[in-house]
Amino acid sequence: MNAHETMLDDVAAYALGVLPPAEARAVAAHLQTCEECREEYRLLRPAVTAVGISAEACFDAATAADSVAPPGPLLKKRIMRNIRPNVAEMRAVRPIVWPAYAVAAACLVVALVSGIINISLNSQVHRLENESAQMAAVTRQLRLSNTQMRTALADLTAPDSQRYAVANGEVVKHANRLYIAMNALPPPPKGKVYQAWTLRNGATQMSPSVTFVPNPGGVAVVPLPVNASQIAAVAVSVEPEGGSKQPTSKPTFVLKFT
């Protein structure tokens, strides 16, 4: 046992009030300068009840007196033997004192974890915002398509629409809107699509328009993005996927408005 461990034992005896005056004064002076011993003294004060147990072993057997023998080394050893398990137990539950660098490291870890969590949350927020924007765009497109479909259905069935018969279907004009409505169009060859062409009033060359493919039943309803009143002719040809700038095959039909 080193000198400091011996002093810890003296602190325990001091806490129990069984040290001789000289030793008690020495311990009291030491407590003024030693933080560890002050903490030990604070923890051991509850062990004062152990004094009775130790004192019983120091009664004068010859006289059966109830007074405690004068404090001495033997009393100190007996007291320490009785309270040492309590001391060990108290030390076991003593709170941990973290060094400053450990506290700083812990704070850094907390900050890093918090930062990672914040980054993750921000990423999730951005992802949800992007998904929300995409859903809003899809919703707008669906509403537009729904409106166009209702308009096309009304135009195609309106009794005042102008209808022009062509191979495998008809071209329908209503107000300023123009449609190609096919009902028996064969599927195009692999890697090919159908492409519409329009000729503006006074022009000498067809302009490329939308591409399309009929459904398995040969049906295709194609709104043309033009002002019908400005169009002199409409045609359809088979072209490579993606369309062409100029027709590359013989048109399946050419309709001139008179």
Rosetta constraint file for C-alpha pairs under 8 A:
AtomPair CA 1 CA 5 HARMONIC 5.93 0.50
AtomPair CA 1 CA 6 HARMONIC 6.59 0.50
AtomPair CA 2 CA 6 HARMONIC 6.33 0.50
AtomPair CA 3 CA 7 HARMONIC 6.26 0.50
AtomPair CA 4 CA 8 HARMONIC 6.27 0.50
AtomPair CA 5 CA 9 HARMONIC 6.51 0.50
AtomPair CA 6 CA 10 HARMONIC 6.35 0.50
AtomPair CA 7 CA 11 HARMONIC 6.11 0.50
AtomPair CA 7 CA 27 HARMONIC 7.58 0.50
AtomPair CA 7 CA 37 HARMONIC 7.97 0.50
AtomPair CA 8 CA 12 HARMONIC 6.32 0.50
AtomPair CA 8 CA 37 HARMONIC 6.35 0.50
AtomPair CA 8 CA 40 HARMONIC 7.20 0.50
AtomPair CA 9 CA 13 HARMONIC 6.37 0.50
AtomPair CA 9 CA 80 HARMONIC 7.11 0.50
AtomPair CA 10 CA 14 HARMONIC 5.97 0.50
AtomPair CA 10 CA 19 HARMONIC 7.69 0.50
AtomPair CA 10 CA 27 HARMONIC 6.90 0.50
AtomPair CA 11 CA 15 HARMONIC 6.06 0.50
AtomPair CA 11 CA 27 HARMONIC 6.39 0.50
AtomPair CA 11 CA 37 HARMONIC 6.88 0.50
AtomPair CA 11 CA 40 HARMONIC 7.26 0.50
AtomPair CA 11 CA 41 HARMONIC 5.99 0.50
AtomPair CA 12 CA 16 HARMONIC 6.48 0.50
AtomPair CA 12 CA 40 HARMONIC 7.58 0.50
AtomPair CA 12 CA 41 HARMONIC 6.51 0.50
AtomPair CA 12 CA 44 HARMONIC 6.23 0.50
AtomPair CA 12 CA 80 HARMONIC 7.60 0.50
AtomPair CA 13 CA 17 HARMONIC 6.28 0.50
AtomPair CA 13 CA 18 HARMONIC 5.72 0.50
AtomPair CA 13 CA 19 HARMONIC 6.00 0.50
AtomPair CA 13 CA 76 HARMONIC 6.64 0.50
AtomPair CA 13 CA 79 HARMONIC 7.33 0.50
AtomPair CA 13 CA 80 HARMONIC 7.30 0.50
AtomPair CA 14 CA 18 HARMONIC 6.15 0.50
AtomPair CA 14 CA 19 HARMONIC 5.60 0.50
AtomPair CA 14 CA 24 HARMONIC 6.09 0.50
AtomPair CA 14 CA 27 HARMONIC 7.17 0.50
AtomPair CA 15 CA 41 HARMONIC 6.07 0.50
AtomPair CA 15 CA 44 HARMONIC 6.42 0.50
AtomPair CA 15 CA 45 HARMONIC 5.52 0.50
AtomPair CA 15 CA 48 HARMONIC 7.14 0.50
AtomPair CA 16 CA 45 HARMONIC 7.00 0.50
AtomPair CA 16 CA 47 HARMONIC 7.15 0.50
AtomPair CA 16 CA 48 HARMONIC 4.98 0.50
AtomPair CA 16 CA 51 HARMONIC 6.65 0.50
AtomPair CA 18 CA 71 HARMONIC 6.11 0.50
AtomPair CA 18 CA 75 HARMONIC 7.96 0.50
AtomPair CA 18 CA 76 HARMONIC 7.30 0.50
AtomPair CA 19 CA 23 HARMONIC 6.03 0.50
AtomPair CA 19 CA 24 HARMONIC 5.44 0.50
AtomPair CA 19 CA 71 HARMONIC 6.41 0.50
AtomPair CA 19 CA 72 HARMONIC 7.59 0.50
AtomPair CA 19 CA 76 HARMONIC 7.52 0.50
AtomPair CA 20 CA 24 HARMONIC 6.01 0.50
AtomPair CA 20 CA 71 HARMONIC 6.05 0.50
AtomPair CA 20 CA 72 HARMONIC 7.15 0.50
AtomPair CA 21 CA 25 HARMONIC 6.14 0.50
AtomPair CA 22 CA 26 HARMONIC 6.41 0.50
AtomPair CA 23 CA 27 HARMONIC 6.24 0.50
AtomPair CA 24 CA 28 HARMONIC 6.11 0.50
AtomPair CA 25 CA 29 HARMONIC 6.20 0.50
AtomPair CA 26 CA 30 HARMONIC 6.23 0.50
AtomPair CA 27 CA 31 HARMONIC 6.17 0.50
AtomPair CA 28 CA 32 HARMONIC 6.83 0.50
AtomPair CA 29 CA 33 HARMONIC 7.43 0.50
AtomPair CA 30 CA 34 HARMONIC 6.24 0.50
AtomPair CA 30 CA 37 HARMONIC 7.99 0.50
AtomPair CA 31 CA 35 HARMONIC 7.23 0.50
AtomPair CA 31 CA 37 HARMONIC 6.05 0.50
AtomPair CA 31 CA 38 HARMONIC 5.47 0.50
AtomPair CA 32 CA 38 HARMONIC 7.82 0.50
AtomPair CA 34 CA 38 HARMONIC 6.34 0.50
AtomPair CA 35 CA 39 HARMONIC 6.25 0.50
AtomPair CA 36 CA 40 HARMONIC 6.23 0.50
AtomPair CA 37 CA 41 HARMONIC 6.07 0.50
AtomPair CA 38 CA 42 HARMONIC 6.26 0.50
AtomPair CA 39 CA 43 HARMONIC 6.29 0.50
AtomPair CA 40 CA 44 HARMONIC 6.16 0.50
AtomPair CA 41 CA 45 HARMONIC 6.32 0.50
AtomPair CA 43 CA 90 HARMONIC 6.82 0.50
AtomPair CA 44 CA 48 HARMONIC 7.69 0.50
AtomPair CA 44 CA 87 HARMONIC 6.98 0.50
AtomPair CA 44 CA 90 HARMONIC 7.90 0.50
AtomPair CA 47 CA 51 HARMONIC 7.95 0.50
AtomPair CA 47 CA 83 HARMONIC 6.92 0.50
AtomPair CA 47 CA 86 HARMONIC 7.45 0.50
AtomPair CA 49 CA 53 HARMONIC 7.84 0.50
AtomPair CA 50 CA 54 HARMONIC 6.57 0.50
AtomPair CA 50 CA 79 HARMONIC 7.26 0.50
AtomPair CA 50 CA 82 HARMONIC 6.86 0.50
AtomPair CA 50 CA 83 HARMONIC 6.54 0.50
AtomPair CA 51 CA 55 HARMONIC 5.90 0.50
AtomPair CA 51 CA 79 HARMONIC 6.75 0.50
AtomPair CA 52 CA 56 HARMONIC 6.29 0.50
AtomPair CA 53 CA 57 HARMONIC 7.34 0.50
AtomPair CA 53 CA 82 HARMONIC 7.77 0.50
AtomPair CA 54 CA 58 HARMONIC 7.18 0.50
AtomPair CA 54 CA 75 HARMONIC 7.18 0.50
AtomPair CA 54 CA 78 HARMONIC 5.96 0.50
AtomPair CA 54 CA 79 HARMONIC 5.32 0.50
AtomPair CA 54 CA 82 HARMONIC 7.09 0.50
AtomPair CA 55 CA 59 HARMONIC 6.90 0.50
AtomPair CA 55 CA 68 HARMONIC 6.06 0.50
AtomPair CA 55 CA 69 HARMONIC 7.94 0.50
AtomPair CA 55 CA 75 HARMONIC 7.61 0.50
AtomPair CA 56 CA 68 HARMONIC 7.78 0.50
AtomPair CA 58 CA 68 HARMONIC 6.17 0.50
AtomPair CA 58 CA 69 HARMONIC 5.71 0.50
AtomPair CA 58 CA 75 HARMONIC 7.17 0.50
AtomPair CA 59 CA 64 HARMONIC 6.76 0.50
AtomPair CA 59 CA 65 HARMONIC 6.40 0.50
AtomPair CA 59 CA 66 HARMONIC 6.44 0.50
AtomPair CA 59 CA 67 HARMONIC 6.62 0.50
AtomPair CA 59 CA 68 HARMONIC 5.80 0.50
AtomPair CA 59 CA 69 HARMONIC 6.37 0.50
AtomPair CA 60 CA 64 HARMONIC 5.53 0.50
AtomPair CA 60 CA 65 HARMONIC 5.70 0.50
AtomPair CA 60 CA 66 HARMONIC 7.77 0.50
AtomPair CA 60 CA 67 HARMONIC 7.81 0.50
AtomPair CA 60 CA 68 HARMONIC 7.91 0.50
AtomPair CA 60 CA 69 HARMONIC 7.17 0.50
AtomPair CA 61 CA 65 HARMONIC 7.51 0.50
AtomPair CA 71 CA 75 HARMONIC 6.06 0.50
AtomPair CA 71 CA 76 HARMONIC 7.45 0.50
AtomPair CA 72 CA 76 HARMONIC 6.32 0.50
AtomPair CA 73 CA 77 HARMONIC 6.20 0.50
AtomPair CA 74 CA 78 HARMONIC 6.25 0.50
AtomPair CA 75 CA 79 HARMONIC 6.07 0.50
AtomPair CA 76 CA 80 HARMONIC 6.12 0.50
AtomPair CA 77 CA 81 HARMONIC 6.08 0.50
AtomPair CA 78 CA 82 HARMONIC 6.35 0.50
AtomPair CA 79 CA 83 HARMONIC 6.20 0.50
AtomPair CA 80 CA 84 HARMONIC 5.43 0.50
AtomPair CA 81 CA 85 HARMONIC 7.93 0.50
AtomPair CA 83 CA 87 HARMONIC 6.23 0.50
AtomPair CA 84 CA 88 HARMONIC 6.23 0.50
AtomPair CA 85 CA 89 HARMONIC 6.17 0.50
AtomPair CA 86 CA 90 HARMONIC 6.07 0.50
AtomPair CA 87 CA 91 HARMONIC 6.12 0.50
AtomPair CA 88 CA 92 HARMONIC 6.16 0.50
AtomPair CA 89 CA 93 HARMONIC 6.60 0.50
AtomPair CA 90 CA 94 HARMONIC 6.11 0.50
AtomPair CA 98 CA 102 HARMONIC 6.06 0.50
AtomPair CA 98 CA 103 HARMONIC 6.30 0.50
AtomPair CA 99 CA 103 HARMONIC 6.43 0.50
AtomPair CA 100 CA 104 HARMONIC 6.21 0.50
AtomPair CA 101 CA 105 HARMONIC 6.08 0.50
AtomPair CA 102 CA 106 HARMONIC 6.08 0.50
AtomPair CA 103 CA 107 HARMONIC 6.12 0.50
AtomPair CA 104 CA 108 HARMONIC 6.14 0.50
AtomPair CA 105 CA 109 HARMONIC 6.23 0.50
AtomPair CA 106 CA 110 HARMONIC 6.21 0.50
AtomPair CA 107 CA 111 HARMONIC 6.07 0.50
AtomPair CA 108 CA 112 HARMONIC 6.08 0.50
AtomPair CA 109 CA 113 HARMONIC 6.05 0.50
AtomPair CA 110 CA 114 HARMONIC 5.97 0.50
AtomPair CA 111 CA 115 HARMONIC 5.99 0.50
AtomPair CA 112 CA 116 HARMONIC 6.12 0.50
AtomPair CA 113 CA 117 HARMONIC 6.12 0.50
AtomPair CA 114 CA 118 HARMONIC 6.07 0.50
AtomPair CA 115 CA 119 HARMONIC 6.10 0.50
AtomPair CA 116 CA 120 HARMONIC 6.07 0.50
AtomPair CA 117 CA 121 HARMONIC 6.05 0.50
AtomPair CA 118 CA 122 HARMONIC 5.98 0.50
AtomPair CA 119 CA 123 HARMONIC 6.02 0.50
AtomPair CA 120 CA 124 HARMONIC 6.20 0.50
AtomPair CA 121 CA 125 HARMONIC 6.12 0.50
AtomPair CA 122 CA 126 HARMONIC 6.12 0.50
AtomPair CA 123 CA 127 HARMONIC 6.08 0.50
AtomPair CA 124 CA 128 HARMONIC 6.05 0.50
AtomPair CA 125 CA 129 HARMONIC 6.04 0.50
AtomPair CA 126 CA 130 HARMONIC 6.09 0.50
AtomPair CA 127 CA 131 HARMONIC 6.10 0.50
AtomPair CA 128 CA 132 HARMONIC 5.95 0.50
AtomPair CA 129 CA 133 HARMONIC 6.12 0.50
AtomPair CA 130 CA 134 HARMONIC 6.12 0.50
AtomPair CA 131 CA 135 HARMONIC 6.05 0.50
AtomPair CA 132 CA 136 HARMONIC 6.10 0.50
AtomPair CA 133 CA 137 HARMONIC 6.21 0.50
AtomPair CA 134 CA 138 HARMONIC 6.17 0.50
AtomPair CA 135 CA 139 HARMONIC 6.02 0.50
AtomPair CA 136 CA 140 HARMONIC 6.19 0.50
AtomPair CA 137 CA 141 HARMONIC 6.19 0.50
AtomPair CA 138 CA 142 HARMONIC 6.07 0.50
AtomPair CA 139 CA 143 HARMONIC 6.14 0.50
AtomPair CA 140 CA 144 HARMONIC 6.16 0.50
AtomPair CA 141 CA 145 HARMONIC 6.04 0.50
AtomPair CA 142 CA 146 HARMONIC 5.94 0.50
AtomPair CA 143 CA 147 HARMONIC 6.13 0.50
AtomPair CA 144 CA 148 HARMONIC 6.13 0.50
AtomPair CA 145 CA 149 HARMONIC 6.02 0.50
AtomPair CA 146 CA 150 HARMONIC 6.20 0.50
AtomPair CA 147 CA 151 HARMONIC 6.14 0.50
AtomPair CA 148 CA 152 HARMONIC 5.94 0.50
AtomPair CA 149 CA 153 HARMONIC 6.01 0.50
AtomPair CA 150 CA 154 HARMONIC 6.16 0.50
AtomPair CA 151 CA 155 HARMONIC 6.11 0.50
AtomPair CA 152 CA 156 HARMONIC 5.98 0.50
AtomPair CA 152 CA 223 HARMONIC 7.51 0.50
AtomPair CA 153 CA 157 HARMONIC 6.21 0.50
AtomPair CA 154 CA 158 HARMONIC 5.82 0.50
AtomPair CA 155 CA 161 HARMONIC 6.59 0.50
AtomPair CA 155 CA 173 HARMONIC 7.92 0.50
AtomPair CA 155 CA 174 HARMONIC 5.91 0.50
AtomPair CA 156 CA 161 HARMONIC 6.99 0.50
AtomPair CA 156 CA 172 HARMONIC 6.75 0.50
AtomPair CA 156 CA 174 HARMONIC 7.94 0.50
AtomPair CA 157 CA 161 HARMONIC 7.62 0.50
AtomPair CA 160 CA 174 HARMONIC 7.47 0.50
AtomPair CA 161 CA 172 HARMONIC 6.68 0.50
AtomPair CA 161 CA 173 HARMONIC 5.81 0.50
AtomPair CA 161 CA 174 HARMONIC 4.78 0.50
AtomPair CA 161 CA 175 HARMONIC 7.79 0.50
AtomPair CA 162 CA 172 HARMONIC 5.68 0.50
AtomPair CA 162 CA 173 HARMONIC 5.02 0.50
AtomPair CA 162 CA 174 HARMONIC 6.29 0.50
AtomPair CA 163 CA 170 HARMONIC 6.56 0.50
AtomPair CA 163 CA 171 HARMONIC 5.86 0.50
AtomPair CA 163 CA 172 HARMONIC 4.66 0.50
AtomPair CA 163 CA 173 HARMONIC 6.48 0.50
AtomPair CA 164 CA 170 HARMONIC 5.35 0.50
AtomPair CA 164 CA 171 HARMONIC 5.04 0.50
AtomPair CA 164 CA 172 HARMONIC 6.34 0.50
AtomPair CA 165 CA 169 HARMONIC 6.24 0.50
AtomPair CA 165 CA 170 HARMONIC 4.31 0.50
AtomPair CA 165 CA 171 HARMONIC 6.45 0.50
AtomPair CA 166 CA 170 HARMONIC 4.95 0.50
AtomPair CA 166 CA 171 HARMONIC 6.98 0.50
AtomPair CA 166 CA 253 HARMONIC 6.57 0.50
AtomPair CA 166 CA 255 HARMONIC 7.34 0.50
AtomPair CA 167 CA 252 HARMONIC 7.23 0.50
AtomPair CA 167 CA 253 HARMONIC 6.40 0.50
AtomPair CA 168 CA 182 HARMONIC 5.75 0.50
AtomPair CA 168 CA 183 HARMONIC 6.02 0.50
AtomPair CA 168 CA 184 HARMONIC 4.94 0.50
AtomPair CA 168 CA 185 HARMONIC 5.51 0.50
AtomPair CA 169 CA 180 HARMONIC 7.80 0.50
AtomPair CA 169 CA 181 HARMONIC 5.75 0.50
AtomPair CA 169 CA 182 HARMONIC 4.13 0.50
AtomPair CA 169 CA 183 HARMONIC 5.40 0.50
AtomPair CA 169 CA 184 HARMONIC 6.79 0.50
AtomPair CA 169 CA 185 HARMONIC 7.74 0.50
AtomPair CA 170 CA 180 HARMONIC 6.26 0.50
AtomPair CA 170 CA 181 HARMONIC 5.37 0.50
AtomPair CA 170 CA 182 HARMONIC 6.27 0.50
AtomPair CA 171 CA 178 HARMONIC 7.40 0.50
AtomPair CA 171 CA 179 HARMONIC 5.67 0.50
AtomPair CA 171 CA 180 HARMONIC 4.63 0.50
AtomPair CA 171 CA 181 HARMONIC 5.94 0.50
AtomPair CA 172 CA 178 HARMONIC 5.90 0.50
AtomPair CA 172 CA 179 HARMONIC 5.07 0.50
AtomPair CA 172 CA 180 HARMONIC 6.40 0.50
AtomPair CA 172 CA 181 HARMONIC 7.14 0.50
AtomPair CA 173 CA 177 HARMONIC 5.83 0.50
AtomPair CA 173 CA 178 HARMONIC 4.64 0.50
AtomPair CA 173 CA 179 HARMONIC 6.39 0.50
AtomPair CA 173 CA 228 HARMONIC 6.89 0.50
AtomPair CA 174 CA 178 HARMONIC 6.55 0.50
AtomPair CA 175 CA 228 HARMONIC 7.44 0.50
AtomPair CA 175 CA 229 HARMONIC 7.96 0.50
AtomPair CA 176 CA 227 HARMONIC 5.21 0.50
AtomPair CA 176 CA 228 HARMONIC 4.61 0.50
AtomPair CA 176 CA 229 HARMONIC 5.75 0.50
AtomPair CA 177 CA 223 HARMONIC 7.69 0.50
AtomPair CA 177 CA 224 HARMONIC 7.55 0.50
AtomPair CA 177 CA 226 HARMONIC 7.21 0.50
AtomPair CA 177 CA 227 HARMONIC 6.18 0.50
AtomPair CA 177 CA 228 HARMONIC 5.32 0.50
AtomPair CA 178 CA 223 HARMONIC 6.14 0.50
AtomPair CA 178 CA 224 HARMONIC 5.64 0.50
AtomPair CA 178 CA 225 HARMONIC 7.86 0.50
AtomPair CA 178 CA 226 HARMONIC 7.20 0.50
AtomPair CA 178 CA 227 HARMONIC 7.44 0.50
AtomPair CA 178 CA 228 HARMONIC 5.42 0.50
AtomPair CA 179 CA 221 HARMONIC 6.93 0.50
AtomPair CA 179 CA 222 HARMONIC 5.53 0.50
AtomPair CA 179 CA 223 HARMONIC 4.54 0.50
AtomPair CA 179 CA 224 HARMONIC 5.74 0.50
AtomPair CA 180 CA 220 HARMONIC 7.70 0.50
AtomPair CA 180 CA 221 HARMONIC 5.84 0.50
AtomPair CA 180 CA 222 HARMONIC 5.06 0.50
AtomPair CA 180 CA 223 HARMONIC 6.56 0.50
AtomPair CA 180 CA 224 HARMONIC 7.46 0.50
AtomPair CA 181 CA 219 HARMONIC 7.57 0.50
AtomPair CA 181 CA 220 HARMONIC 5.89 0.50
AtomPair CA 181 CA 221 HARMONIC 4.51 0.50
AtomPair CA 181 CA 222 HARMONIC 6.37 0.50
AtomPair CA 182 CA 214 HARMONIC 7.92 0.50
AtomPair CA 182 CA 218 HARMONIC 7.14 0.50
AtomPair CA 182 CA 219 HARMONIC 5.32 0.50
AtomPair CA 182 CA 220 HARMONIC 5.07 0.50
AtomPair CA 182 CA 221 HARMONIC 6.33 0.50
AtomPair CA 183 CA 217 HARMONIC 7.68 0.50
AtomPair CA 183 CA 218 HARMONIC 5.60 0.50
AtomPair CA 183 CA 219 HARMONIC 4.36 0.50
AtomPair CA 183 CA 220 HARMONIC 6.66 0.50
AtomPair CA 184 CA 217 HARMONIC 7.10 0.50
AtomPair CA 184 CA 218 HARMONIC 4.59 0.50
AtomPair CA 184 CA 219 HARMONIC 6.15 0.50
AtomPair CA 185 CA 214 HARMONIC 6.60 0.50
AtomPair CA 185 CA 218 HARMONIC 4.45 0.50
AtomPair CA 185 CA 219 HARMONIC 6.51 0.50
AtomPair CA 185 CA 220 HARMONIC 7.81 0.50
AtomPair CA 186 CA 214 HARMONIC 7.60 0.50
AtomPair CA 186 CA 218 HARMONIC 5.75 0.50
AtomPair CA 187 CA 213 HARMONIC 7.04 0.50
AtomPair CA 187 CA 214 HARMONIC 6.50 0.50
AtomPair CA 187 CA 216 HARMONIC 7.63 0.50
AtomPair CA 187 CA 218 HARMONIC 6.94 0.50
AtomPair CA 188 CA 192 HARMONIC 5.70 0.50
AtomPair CA 188 CA 193 HARMONIC 5.74 0.50
AtomPair CA 188 CA 194 HARMONIC 6.89 0.50
AtomPair CA 188 CA 213 HARMONIC 7.32 0.50
AtomPair CA 188 CA 238 HARMONIC 6.96 0.50
AtomPair CA 189 CA 193 HARMONIC 7.64 0.50
AtomPair CA 191 CA 240 HARMONIC 6.15 0.50
AtomPair CA 191 CA 241 HARMONIC 5.76 0.50
AtomPair CA 192 CA 238 HARMONIC 6.53 0.50
AtomPair CA 192 CA 239 HARMONIC 5.52 0.50
AtomPair CA 192 CA 240 HARMONIC 4.47 0.50
AtomPair CA 192 CA 241 HARMONIC 5.05 0.50
AtomPair CA 193 CA 211 HARMONIC 6.44 0.50
AtomPair CA 193 CA 212 HARMONIC 6.08 0.50
AtomPair CA 193 CA 213 HARMONIC 5.86 0.50
AtomPair CA 193 CA 238 HARMONIC 5.70 0.50
AtomPair CA 193 CA 239 HARMONIC 5.47 0.50
AtomPair CA 193 CA 240 HARMONIC 6.06 0.50
AtomPair CA 193 CA 241 HARMONIC 5.52 0.50
AtomPair CA 193 CA 242 HARMONIC 7.91 0.50
AtomPair CA 193 CA 243 HARMONIC 7.41 0.50
AtomPair CA 194 CA 211 HARMONIC 5.52 0.50
AtomPair CA 194 CA 212 HARMONIC 5.30 0.50
AtomPair CA 194 CA 213 HARMONIC 6.06 0.50
AtomPair CA 194 CA 236 HARMONIC 6.63 0.50
AtomPair CA 194 CA 237 HARMONIC 5.70 0.50
AtomPair CA 194 CA 238 HARMONIC 4.61 0.50
AtomPair CA 194 CA 239 HARMONIC 6.02 0.50
AtomPair CA 195 CA 208 HARMONIC 7.53 0.50
AtomPair CA 195 CA 209 HARMONIC 6.69 0.50
AtomPair CA 195 CA 210 HARMONIC 5.87 0.50
AtomPair CA 195 CA 211 HARMONIC 4.20 0.50
AtomPair CA 195 CA 212 HARMONIC 6.31 0.50
AtomPair CA 195 CA 236 HARMONIC 5.53 0.50
AtomPair CA 195 CA 237 HARMONIC 5.50 0.50
AtomPair CA 195 CA 238 HARMONIC 6.19 0.50
AtomPair CA 195 CA 239 HARMONIC 6.35 0.50
AtomPair CA 195 CA 243 HARMONIC 6.48 0.50
AtomPair CA 196 CA 208 HARMONIC 6.56 0.50
AtomPair CA 196 CA 209 HARMONIC 5.10 0.50
AtomPair CA 196 CA 210 HARMONIC 5.64 0.50
AtomPair CA 196 CA 211 HARMONIC 6.28 0.50
AtomPair CA 196 CA 234 HARMONIC 7.24 0.50
AtomPair CA 196 CA 235 HARMONIC 5.78 0.50
AtomPair CA 196 CA 236 HARMONIC 4.51 0.50
AtomPair CA 196 CA 237 HARMONIC 6.74 0.50
AtomPair CA 197 CA 206 HARMONIC 5.94 0.50
AtomPair CA 197 CA 207 HARMONIC 5.58 0.50
AtomPair CA 197 CA 208 HARMONIC 4.87 0.50
AtomPair CA 197 CA 209 HARMONIC 5.20 0.50
AtomPair CA 197 CA 210 HARMONIC 7.85 0.50
AtomPair CA 197 CA 234 HARMONIC 5.67 0.50
AtomPair CA 197 CA 235 HARMONIC 4.97 0.50
AtomPair CA 197 CA 236 HARMONIC 5.99 0.50
AtomPair CA 198 CA 206 HARMONIC 5.45 0.50
AtomPair CA 198 CA 207 HARMONIC 5.39 0.50
AtomPair CA 198 CA 208 HARMONIC 6.77 0.50
AtomPair CA 198 CA 209 HARMONIC 6.82 0.50
AtomPair CA 198 CA 231 HARMONIC 6.67 0.50
AtomPair CA 198 CA 232 HARMONIC 7.63 0.50
AtomPair CA 198 CA 233 HARMONIC 5.78 0.50
AtomPair CA 198 CA 234 HARMONIC 4.64 0.50
AtomPair CA 198 CA 235 HARMONIC 6.45 0.50
AtomPair CA 199 CA 203 HARMONIC 6.35 0.50
AtomPair CA 199 CA 204 HARMONIC 7.45 0.50
AtomPair CA 199 CA 205 HARMONIC 6.50 0.50
AtomPair CA 199 CA 206 HARMONIC 4.68 0.50
AtomPair CA 199 CA 207 HARMONIC 6.19 0.50
AtomPair CA 199 CA 231 HARMONIC 5.75 0.50
AtomPair CA 199 CA 232 HARMONIC 5.51 0.50
AtomPair CA 199 CA 233 HARMONIC 4.99 0.50
AtomPair CA 199 CA 234 HARMONIC 6.40 0.50
AtomPair CA 200 CA 206 HARMONIC 7.65 0.50
AtomPair CA 200 CA 230 HARMONIC 5.80 0.50
AtomPair CA 200 CA 231 HARMONIC 4.47 0.50
AtomPair CA 200 CA 232 HARMONIC 5.46 0.50
AtomPair CA 200 CA 233 HARMONIC 7.21 0.50
AtomPair CA 201 CA 230 HARMONIC 5.66 0.50
AtomPair CA 201 CA 231 HARMONIC 5.54 0.50
AtomPair CA 201 CA 232 HARMONIC 5.09 0.50
AtomPair CA 206 CA 246 HARMONIC 7.90 0.50
AtomPair CA 207 CA 245 HARMONIC 7.64 0.50
AtomPair CA 207 CA 246 HARMONIC 7.76 0.50
AtomPair CA 208 CA 244 HARMONIC 7.09 0.50
AtomPair CA 208 CA 245 HARMONIC 5.89 0.50
AtomPair CA 208 CA 246 HARMONIC 6.97 0.50
AtomPair CA 209 CA 224 HARMONIC 7.31 0.50
AtomPair CA 209 CA 225 HARMONIC 7.80 0.50
AtomPair CA 210 CA 224 HARMONIC 7.11 0.50
AtomPair CA 210 CA 243 HARMONIC 7.99 0.50
AtomPair CA 211 CA 242 HARMONIC 7.51 0.50
AtomPair CA 211 CA 243 HARMONIC 6.36 0.50
AtomPair CA 212 CA 220 HARMONIC 7.72 0.50
AtomPair CA 212 CA 222 HARMONIC 7.56 0.50
AtomPair CA 213 CA 220 HARMONIC 7.04 0.50
AtomPair CA 214 CA 218 HARMONIC 5.05 0.50
AtomPair CA 214 CA 219 HARMONIC 5.13 0.50
AtomPair CA 214 CA 220 HARMONIC 4.70 0.50
AtomPair CA 215 CA 219 HARMONIC 5.44 0.50
AtomPair CA 215 CA 220 HARMONIC 6.55 0.50
AtomPair CA 226 CA 230 HARMONIC 7.83 0.50
AtomPair CA 226 CA 231 HARMONIC 7.73 0.50
AtomPair CA 227 CA 231 HARMONIC 7.01 0.50
AtomPair CA 231 CA 257 HARMONIC 7.93 0.50
AtomPair CA 232 CA 256 HARMONIC 6.02 0.50
AtomPair CA 232 CA 257 HARMONIC 5.43 0.50
AtomPair CA 232 CA 258 HARMONIC 7.74 0.50
AtomPair CA 233 CA 254 HARMONIC 7.15 0.50
AtomPair CA 233 CA 255 HARMONIC 5.44 0.50
AtomPair CA 233 CA 256 HARMONIC 4.21 0.50
AtomPair CA 233 CA 257 HARMONIC 5.72 0.50
AtomPair CA 234 CA 254 HARMONIC 5.85 0.50
AtomPair CA 234 CA 255 HARMONIC 5.14 0.50
AtomPair CA 234 CA 256 HARMONIC 6.52 0.50
AtomPair CA 235 CA 251 HARMONIC 6.51 0.50
AtomPair CA 235 CA 252 HARMONIC 7.51 0.50
AtomPair CA 235 CA 253 HARMONIC 5.57 0.50
AtomPair CA 235 CA 254 HARMONIC 4.26 0.50
AtomPair CA 235 CA 255 HARMONIC 6.08 0.50
AtomPair CA 236 CA 251 HARMONIC 5.43 0.50
AtomPair CA 236 CA 252 HARMONIC 5.70 0.50
AtomPair CA 236 CA 253 HARMONIC 5.83 0.50
AtomPair CA 236 CA 254 HARMONIC 6.88 0.50
AtomPair CA 237 CA 247 HARMONIC 6.86 0.50
AtomPair CA 237 CA 248 HARMONIC 7.97 0.50
AtomPair CA 237 CA 249 HARMONIC 6.23 0.50
AtomPair CA 237 CA 250 HARMONIC 6.35 0.50
AtomPair CA 237 CA 251 HARMONIC 4.19 0.50
AtomPair CA 237 CA 252 HARMONIC 5.45 0.50
AtomPair CA 237 CA 253 HARMONIC 7.49 0.50
AtomPair CA 238 CA 248 HARMONIC 7.71 0.50
AtomPair CA 238 CA 249 HARMONIC 6.18 0.50
AtomPair CA 238 CA 250 HARMONIC 7.80 0.50
AtomPair CA 238 CA 251 HARMONIC 7.19 0.50
AtomPair CA 238 CA 252 HARMONIC 7.67 0.50
AtomPair CA 239 CA 243 HARMONIC 5.78 0.50
AtomPair CA 239 CA 244 HARMONIC 6.42 0.50
AtomPair CA 239 CA 247 HARMONIC 7.18 0.50
AtomPair CA 239 CA 248 HARMONIC 6.42 0.50
AtomPair CA 239 CA 249 HARMONIC 6.94 0.50
AtomPair CA 240 CA 244 HARMONIC 7.00 0.50
AtomPair CA 244 CA 248 HARMONIC 7.47 0.50
AtomPair CA 247 CA 251 HARMONIC 7.85 0.50
